[in-house]
Amino acid sequence: MVEKTTEAGQLSWRLPSYAAIIEIIIVIPIAISHPDTMFFVGIFLVIPALLVASIVLIVLFVRSVLGLGRVHSLSILATVAILWVIPTSLIFYERKHPAWRWGRRCAA
């Protein structure tokens, strides 16, 4: 049986990649939905989930910096950045272009 392992200095992009894929699958349907639905789901689901995930990742980051964790600290920081950049960019896009909702015009 052949076992694949990463070297100690090699960065693994598995965690940030999985986080980005899962977040895109969750956030894009929310962004396409009605603005009121997007607001309430964002307030009561997305923001608490991001806060919990960020706290867990910060704890993992501290453990990896202290040498107790198995995950590379740079991949943890990349994951935190991905978790916050995708929803934040969608919010700023929506604020800048309120009349356009992903290719269709809203009746205002």
DSSP file (Angstrom, degrees, kcal/mol; ACC not computed):
  #  RESIDUE AA STRUCTURE BP1 BP2  ACC     N-H-->O    O-->H-N    N-H-->O    O-->H-N    TCO  KAPPA ALPHA  PHI   PSI    X-CA   Y-CA   Z-CA
    1    1 A M              0   0    0      0, 0.0     2,-0.5     0, 0.0     0, 0.0   0.000 360.0 360.0 360.0 131.6    0.0    0.0    0.0
    2    2 A V        -     0   0    0      2,-0.0     2,-0.5     0, 0.0     0, 0.0  -0.825 360.0-158.7 -98.0 128.5    1.4    3.4   -1.0
    3    3 A E        -     0   0    0     -2,-0.5     2,-0.5     2,-0.0     0, 0.0  -0.921   5.8-147.1-111.1 128.5    0.8    6.2    1.5
    4    4 A K        +     0   0    0     -2,-0.5     2,-0.3     2,-0.0    -2,-0.0  -0.818  25.0 169.5 -94.8 126.6    1.0    9.8    0.3
    5    5 A T        -     0   0    0     -2,-0.5     2,-0.3     0, 0.0    -2,-0.0  -0.946  29.1-124.8-130.9 155.0    2.3   12.3    2.9
    6    6 A T        -     0   0    0     -2,-0.3     6,-0.1     1,-0.1     5,-0.0  -0.735  31.2-109.9 -96.6 149.1    3.3   15.9    2.6
    7    7 A E    >   -     0   0    0     -2,-0.3     3,-0.7     1,-0.1    -1,-0.1  -0.278  33.4-104.4 -71.2 165.0    6.7   17.0    3.7
    8    8 A A  T 3  S+     0   0    0      1,-0.2    -1,-0.1     3,-0.0    -2,-0.0   0.845 120.1  39.1 -62.0 -35.6    7.0   19.2    6.8
    9    9 A G  T 3  S+     0   0    0      2,-0.1     2,-0.3    63,-0.0    -1,-0.2   0.542  92.9 104.0 -92.7  -6.8    7.5   22.4    4.9
   10   10 A Q    <   -     0   0    0     -3,-0.7     2,-0.4     1,-0.1    62,-0.1  -0.598  69.3-129.7 -83.7 133.7    5.1   21.7    2.1
   11   11 A L        -     0   0    0     -2,-0.3     2,-0.5    60,-0.0    -4,-0.1  -0.643  13.5-146.9 -83.8 132.8    1.8   23.6    2.2
   12   12 A S        -     0   0    0     -2,-0.4     3,-0.3     1,-0.1    60,-0.1  -0.889  10.2-170.0-100.9 124.4   -1.4   21.5    1.8
   13   13 A W     >  +     0   0    0     -2,-0.5     4,-1.9     1,-0.2     5,-0.2   0.229  61.5 100.9 -95.3  13.5   -4.2   23.4    0.0
   14   14 A R  H  > S+     0   0    0      2,-0.2     4,-2.6     1,-0.2     5,-0.2   0.946  80.7  47.0 -65.2 -49.7   -6.8   20.7    0.9
   15   15 A L  H  > S+     0   0    0     -3,-0.3     4,-2.2     1,-0.2     5,-0.2   0.932 115.1  44.4 -62.2 -49.2   -8.5   22.6    3.8
   16   16 A P  H  > S+     0   0    0      0, 0.0     4,-2.3     0, 0.0    -1,-0.2   0.882 114.0  51.7 -63.2 -35.2   -8.8   26.0    1.9
   17   17 A S  H  X S+     0   0    0     -4,-1.9     4,-2.4     2,-0.2    -2,-0.2   0.935 111.1  45.7 -66.2 -45.7  -10.0   24.2   -1.2
   18   18 A Y  H  X S+     0   0    0     -4,-2.6     4,-2.5     1,-0.2     5,-0.3   0.903 112.6  51.7 -62.9 -40.7  -12.7   22.3    0.7
   19   19 A A  H  X S+     0   0    0     -4,-2.2     4,-2.4    -5,-0.2    -2,-0.2   0.915 111.0  47.6 -63.2 -42.6  -13.8   25.4    2.5
   20   20 A A  H  X S+     0   0    0     -4,-2.3     4,-2.4     2,-0.2     5,-0.2   0.915 113.0  47.8 -65.4 -43.1  -14.1   27.4   -0.7
   21   21 A I  H  X S+     0   0    0     -4,-2.4     4,-2.1     2,-0.2    -2,-0.2   0.936 114.7  45.2 -64.1 -46.6  -16.1   24.7   -2.4
   22   22 A I  H  X S+     0   0    0     -4,-2.5     4,-1.6     1,-0.2    -1,-0.2   0.908 114.2  49.3 -64.2 -41.5  -18.5   24.3    0.5
   23   23 A E  H  X S+     0   0    0     -4,-2.4     4,-3.4    -5,-0.3     5,-0.3   0.898 110.1  49.9 -68.1 -39.1  -18.9   28.0    1.0
   24   24 A I  H  X S+     0   0    0     -4,-2.4     4,-1.9     1,-0.2    -1,-0.2   0.910 109.3  52.4 -64.4 -40.6  -19.6   28.6   -2.7
   25   25 A I  H  < S+     0   0    0     -4,-2.1    -1,-0.2    -5,-0.2    -2,-0.2   0.847 119.3  36.2 -63.0 -33.5  -22.2   25.9   -2.7
   26   26 A I  H  X S+     0   0    0     -4,-1.6     4,-0.9    -5,-0.2    -2,-0.2   0.887 120.2  43.7 -85.9 -42.8  -23.9   27.5    0.3
   27   27 A V  H  X S+     0   0    0     -4,-3.4     4,-2.6     1,-0.2     5,-0.2   0.861 103.3  61.3 -79.6 -37.0  -23.5   31.2   -0.4
   28   28 A I  H  X S+     0   0    0     -4,-1.9     4,-1.9    -5,-0.3     5,-0.2   0.923 105.5  46.7 -61.3 -46.7  -24.4   31.4   -4.1
   29   29 A P  H  > S+     0   0    0      0, 0.0     4,-1.1     0, 0.0    -1,-0.2   0.879 113.3  50.8 -62.2 -33.5  -28.0   30.1   -3.7
   30   30 A I  H  < S+     0   0    0     -4,-0.9     3,-0.3     1,-0.2    -2,-0.2   0.909 110.1  49.5 -66.7 -40.2  -28.4   32.5   -0.8
   31   31 A A  H  < S+     0   0    0     -4,-2.6    -1,-0.2     1,-0.2    -3,-0.2   0.814 109.9  51.1 -68.7 -30.0  -27.1   35.4   -2.9
   32   32 A I  H  < S+     0   0    0     -4,-1.9    -1,-0.2    -5,-0.2    -2,-0.2   0.739  97.2  88.6 -78.0 -22.7  -29.5   34.5   -5.8
   33   33 A S  S  < S-     0   0    0     -4,-1.1    -3,-0.1    -3,-0.3     5,-0.0   0.023  97.7 -59.6 -69.7 179.6  -32.5   34.5   -3.5
   34   34 A H     >  -     0   0    0      1,-0.1     4,-2.7     4,-0.0     5,-0.2  -0.265  50.3-117.4 -58.7 144.5  -34.8   37.4   -2.6
   35   35 A P  H  > S+     0   0    0      0, 0.0     4,-2.2     0, 0.0    -1,-0.1   0.855 114.8  51.0 -57.1 -37.1  -33.0   40.3   -0.9
   36   36 A D  H  > S+     0   0    0      2,-0.2     4,-2.3     1,-0.2     5,-0.2   0.909 111.4  47.5 -67.5 -40.3  -35.0   39.8    2.3
   37   37 A T  H  > S+     0   0    0      1,-0.2     4,-2.7     2,-0.2     5,-0.3   0.918 111.3  51.6 -63.3 -43.1  -34.2   36.1    2.4
   38   38 A M  H  X S+     0   0    0     -4,-2.7     4,-1.9     1,-0.2    -2,-0.2   0.892 110.1  49.9 -60.9 -40.1  -30.6   36.9    1.8
   39   39 A F  H  X S+     0   0    0     -4,-2.2     4,-2.4    -5,-0.2    -2,-0.2   0.952 115.0  40.7 -64.8 -50.7  -30.6   39.4    4.7
   40   40 A F  H  X S+     0   0    0     -4,-2.3     4,-2.7     2,-0.2     5,-0.2   0.886 116.6  48.2 -70.2 -38.6  -32.2   37.1    7.3
   41   41 A V  H  X>S+     0   0    0     -4,-2.7     4,-2.0    -5,-0.2     5,-2.0   0.885 113.0  50.6 -66.9 -36.8  -30.3   34.0    6.3
   42   42 A G  I  <>S+     0   0    0     -4,-1.9     5,-2.5    -5,-0.3    -2,-0.2   0.918 114.8  42.2 -64.8 -43.6  -27.1   36.0    6.4
   43   43 A I  I  <5S+     0   0    0     -4,-2.4    -2,-0.2     1,-0.2    -1,-0.2   0.917 126.3  30.5 -69.9 -43.9  -27.8   37.4    9.8
   44   44 A F  I  <5S+     0   0    0     -4,-2.7    -2,-0.2    -5,-0.2    -3,-0.2   0.594 135.3  16.7 -97.8 -11.0  -29.1   34.2   11.4
   45   45 A L  I  X5S+     0   0    0     -4,-2.0     4,-1.8    -5,-0.2    -3,-0.2   0.698 122.3  42.3-124.1 -53.6  -27.1   31.5    9.6
   46   46 A V  I  ><S+     0   0    0     -5,-2.0     4,-2.7     2,-0.2     5,-0.2   0.948 114.3  46.9 -70.2 -50.3  -24.1   32.7    7.7
   47   47 A I  H  ><S+     0   0    0     -5,-2.5     4,-2.4     1,-0.2     5,-0.2   0.929 114.6  45.9 -63.0 -46.9  -22.6   35.1   10.2
   48   48 A P  H  > S+     0   0    0      0, 0.0     4,-2.4     0, 0.0    -1,-0.2   0.909 113.9  49.9 -61.8 -38.3  -22.9   32.7   13.2
   49   49 A A  H  X S+     0   0    0     -4,-1.8     4,-2.5     1,-0.2    -2,-0.2   0.903 111.2  49.1 -65.3 -39.8  -21.5   29.9   11.2
   50   50 A L  H  X S+     0   0    0     -4,-2.7     4,-2.5     2,-0.2    -1,-0.2   0.897 111.1  50.1 -64.9 -39.8  -18.6   32.1   10.0
   51   51 A L  H  X S+     0   0    0     -4,-2.4     4,-2.3    -5,-0.2    -2,-0.2   0.926 112.8  45.6 -65.1 -44.1  -17.9   33.2   13.6
   52   52 A V  H  X S+     0   0    0     -4,-2.4     4,-2.4     2,-0.2    -2,-0.2   0.935 114.9  47.6 -64.3 -46.0  -17.8   29.6   14.9
   53   53 A A  H  X S+     0   0    0     -4,-2.5     4,-2.5     1,-0.2    -2,-0.2   0.887 111.9  51.0 -63.0 -38.2  -15.7   28.4   12.1
   54   54 A S  H  X S+     0   0    0     -4,-2.5     4,-2.4     2,-0.2    -1,-0.2   0.902 109.5  49.4 -66.5 -40.7  -13.3   31.3   12.6
   55   55 A I  H  X S+     0   0    0     -4,-2.3     4,-2.1     2,-0.2    -2,-0.2   0.923 112.4  48.0 -64.1 -43.3  -13.0   30.7   16.3
   56   56 A V  H  X S+     0   0    0     -4,-2.4     4,-2.3     1,-0.2    -2,-0.2   0.920 113.4  47.8 -62.3 -43.3  -12.2   27.0   15.6
   57   57 A L  H  X S+     0   0    0     -4,-2.5     4,-2.4     2,-0.2    -2,-0.2   0.853 109.1  53.2 -68.4 -33.9   -9.7   27.9   12.9
   58   58 A I  H  X S+     0   0    0     -4,-2.4     4,-2.5     2,-0.2    -1,-0.2   0.904 109.3  49.3 -66.1 -40.1   -8.0   30.5   15.2
   59   59 A V  H  X S+     0   0    0     -4,-2.1     4,-2.3     2,-0.2    -2,-0.2   0.925 112.1  48.2 -63.0 -43.9   -7.6   27.8   17.9
   60   60 A L  H  X S+     0   0    0     -4,-2.3     4,-2.3     2,-0.2    -2,-0.2   0.876 110.5  52.6 -62.9 -37.2   -6.1   25.4   15.3
   61   61 A F  H  X S+     0   0    0     -4,-2.4     4,-2.4     2,-0.2    -2,-0.2   0.926 109.1  48.2 -63.9 -45.2   -3.8   28.2   14.2
   62   62 A V  H  X S+     0   0    0     -4,-2.5     4,-2.1     1,-0.2    -2,-0.2   0.909 112.1  50.3 -62.6 -41.3   -2.6   28.8   17.7
   63   63 A R  H  <>S+     0   0    0     -4,-2.3     5,-2.9     1,-0.2     6,-1.1   0.895 111.4  48.1 -63.1 -39.7   -2.0   25.1   18.2
   64   64 A S  H  <5S+     0   0    0     -4,-2.3     3,-0.5     4,-0.3    -2,-0.2   0.857 110.0  51.7 -71.7 -33.4   -0.1   24.9   14.9
   65   65 A V  H  <5S+     0   0    0     -4,-2.4    -1,-0.2     1,-0.2    -2,-0.2   0.887 109.9  49.7 -67.6 -37.3    2.1   27.9   15.8
   66   66 A L  T  <5S-     0   0    0     -4,-2.1    -1,-0.2    -5,-0.2    -2,-0.2   0.556 120.6-111.7 -76.9  -6.8    2.9   26.2   19.2
   67   67 A G  T   5S+     0   0    0     -3,-0.5    -3,-0.2    -4,-0.4    -2,-0.1   0.599  91.0 107.7  89.5  11.9    3.8   23.0   17.4
   68   68 A L      < +     0   0    0     -5,-2.9    -4,-0.3    -6,-0.2     2,-0.2   0.637  62.3  75.4 -95.4 -16.5    0.9   21.0   18.7
   69   69 A G        -     0   0    0     -6,-1.1     4,-0.1     2,-0.1    -9,-0.0  -0.532  64.4-146.3 -99.7 164.2   -1.2   20.8   15.5
   70   70 A R  S    S+     0   0    0     -2,-0.2     2,-0.3     2,-0.1    -1,-0.1   0.580  75.5  87.7 -99.2 -13.7   -0.8   18.8   12.3
   71   71 A V  S    S-     0   0    0    -11,-0.1    -2,-0.1     1,-0.1     2,-0.1  -0.701  85.9-110.8 -92.1 138.7   -2.2   21.4    9.9
   72   72 A H     >  -     0   0    0     -2,-0.3     4,-1.4     1,-0.1     3,-0.4  -0.428  21.3-132.3 -67.1 137.4    0.2   24.0    8.4
   73   73 A S  H  > S+     0   0    0      1,-0.2     4,-2.1     2,-0.2     5,-0.2   0.815 103.1  57.9 -65.6 -31.6   -0.5   27.5    9.8
   74   74 A L  H  > S+     0   0    0      1,-0.2     4,-2.2     2,-0.2    -1,-0.2   0.874 104.3  51.2 -68.1 -35.8   -0.5   29.1    6.4
   75   75 A S  H  > S+     0   0    0     -3,-0.4     4,-1.9     2,-0.2    -1,-0.2   0.847 108.9  52.0 -69.1 -31.6   -3.3   26.9    5.2
   76   76 A I  H  X S+     0   0    0     -4,-1.4     4,-2.2     2,-0.2    -2,-0.2   0.921 110.4  47.6 -67.7 -43.4   -5.4   27.8    8.2
   77   77 A L  H  X S+     0   0    0     -4,-2.1     4,-2.2     1,-0.2    -2,-0.2   0.887 111.2  51.5 -64.4 -37.9   -4.9   31.5    7.5
   78   78 A A  H  X S+     0   0    0     -4,-2.2     4,-2.4     2,-0.2    -1,-0.2   0.883 108.9  51.5 -64.7 -37.6   -5.8   30.9    3.9
   79   79 A T  H  X S+     0   0    0     -4,-1.9     4,-2.6     2,-0.2    -2,-0.2   0.913 109.2  49.1 -65.8 -43.1   -9.0   29.1    5.0
   80   80 A V  H  X S+     0   0    0     -4,-2.2     4,-1.5     2,-0.2    -2,-0.2   0.913 111.9  49.9 -62.4 -41.7  -10.0   32.0    7.3
   81   81 A A  H  X S+     0   0    0     -4,-2.2     4,-2.6     1,-0.2    -2,-0.2   0.920 111.8  47.5 -62.9 -43.4   -9.4   34.5    4.5
   82   82 A I  H  X S+     0   0    0     -4,-2.4     4,-1.6     1,-0.2    -2,-0.2   0.907 108.1  56.0 -64.1 -41.7  -11.5   32.4    2.1
   83   83 A L  H  < S+     0   0    0     -4,-2.6    -1,-0.2     1,-0.2    -2,-0.2   0.845 118.3  33.0 -60.7 -33.5  -14.3   32.0    4.6
   84   84 A W  H  X S+     0   0    0     -4,-1.5     4,-1.4    -5,-0.2    -2,-0.2   0.762 112.6  58.9 -95.5 -26.8  -14.6   35.8    5.0
   85   85 A V  H  X S+     0   0    0     -4,-2.6     4,-2.7    -5,-0.2     5,-0.2   0.908 100.7  54.0 -72.2 -41.8  -13.7   37.0    1.5
   86   86 A I  H  X S+     0   0    0     -4,-1.6     4,-1.8    -5,-0.2    -1,-0.2   0.956 114.9  36.6 -63.4 -53.6  -16.5   35.2   -0.4
   87   87 A P  H  > S+     0   0    0      0, 0.0     4,-2.1     0, 0.0    -1,-0.2   0.891 117.8  52.8 -67.2 -35.3  -19.5   36.5    1.6
   88   88 A T  H  X S+     0   0    0     -4,-1.4     4,-2.4     1,-0.2     5,-0.2   0.909 108.6  49.4 -65.4 -41.3  -18.0   39.9    2.0
   89   89 A S  H  X S+     0   0    0     -4,-2.7     4,-2.2     1,-0.2    -1,-0.2   0.887 110.5  50.8 -65.7 -37.2  -17.4   40.3   -1.7
   90   90 A L  H  X S+     0   0    0     -4,-1.8     4,-2.3    -5,-0.2    -1,-0.2   0.886 110.1  50.3 -66.2 -37.4  -21.0   39.3   -2.4
   91   91 A I  H  X S+     0   0    0     -4,-2.1     4,-2.1     2,-0.2    -2,-0.2   0.931 112.5  45.8 -65.4 -45.4  -22.3   41.8    0.1
   92   92 A F  H  X S+     0   0    0     -4,-2.4     4,-2.0     2,-0.2    -2,-0.2   0.867 111.8  52.4 -67.3 -34.7  -20.2   44.7   -1.4
   93   93 A Y  H  X S+     0   0    0     -4,-2.2     4,-2.3    -5,-0.2    -1,-0.2   0.926 110.2  48.4 -63.7 -43.5  -21.2   43.7   -4.9
   94   94 A E  H  < S+     0   0    0     -4,-2.3    -2,-0.2     1,-0.2    -1,-0.2   0.871 110.9  50.6 -65.4 -36.7  -24.9   43.8   -3.9
   95   95 A R  H  < S+     0   0    0     -4,-2.1    -1,-0.2     1,-0.2    -2,-0.2   0.872 114.0  44.3 -68.6 -36.0  -24.4   47.2   -2.3
   96   96 A K  H  < S+     0   0    0     -4,-2.0    -2,-0.2     1,-0.2    -1,-0.2   0.835 125.3  31.5 -78.3 -32.6  -22.8   48.6   -5.4
   97   97 A H     <  +     0   0    0     -4,-2.3     3,-0.5    -5,-0.2    -1,-0.2  -0.620  67.5 156.3-124.4  70.6  -25.3   47.1   -7.9
   98   98 A P  S    S+     0   0    0      0, 0.0    -1,-0.1     0, 0.0    -2,-0.1   0.770  72.7  54.0 -71.6 -23.7  -28.6   46.9   -6.1
   99   99 A A  S    S+     0   0    0      6,-0.1     7,-1.9     1,-0.1     2,-0.6   0.730  99.2  69.4 -82.8 -20.5  -30.7   46.9   -9.3
  100  100 A W  E     -A  105   0A   0     -3,-0.5     2,-0.6     5,-0.2     5,-0.2  -0.873  59.0-174.7-103.7 123.7  -28.9   44.0  -10.8
  101  101 A R  E >   -A  104   0A   0      3,-2.4     3,-0.8    -2,-0.6    -7,-0.0  -0.786  69.5 -52.7-119.1  85.2  -29.5   40.5   -9.2
  102  102 A W  T 3  S-     0   0    0     -2,-0.6     3,-0.1     1,-0.3    -1,-0.1   0.894 119.0 -31.4  53.6  51.4  -27.2   38.0  -11.0
  103  103 A G  T 3  S+     0   0    0      1,-0.2     2,-0.4     0, 0.0    -1,-0.3   0.403 121.1  88.5  95.6  -3.6  -28.2   38.7  -14.6
  104  104 A R  E <  S-A  101   0A   0     -3,-0.8    -3,-2.4     0, 0.0     2,-0.4  -0.967  74.0-119.8-128.2 148.1  -31.8   39.7  -14.1
  105  105 A R  E     -A  100   0A   0     -2,-0.4     2,-0.3    -5,-0.2    -5,-0.2  -0.690  24.0-136.1 -87.3 132.6  -33.3   43.1  -13.4
  106  106 A C        -     0   0    0     -7,-1.9     2,-0.9    -2,-0.4    -1,-0.0  -0.656  18.9-120.6 -84.6 142.0  -35.3   43.5  -10.2
  107  107 A A              0   0    0     -2,-0.3    -1,-0.0     1,-0.2    -8,-0.0  -0.742 360.0 360.0 -82.1 110.8  -38.5   45.4  -10.4
  108  108 A A              0   0    0     -2,-0.9    -1,-0.2    -9,-0.0    -2,-0.0   0.419 360.0 360.0-107.4 360.0  -38.0   48.3   -8.1
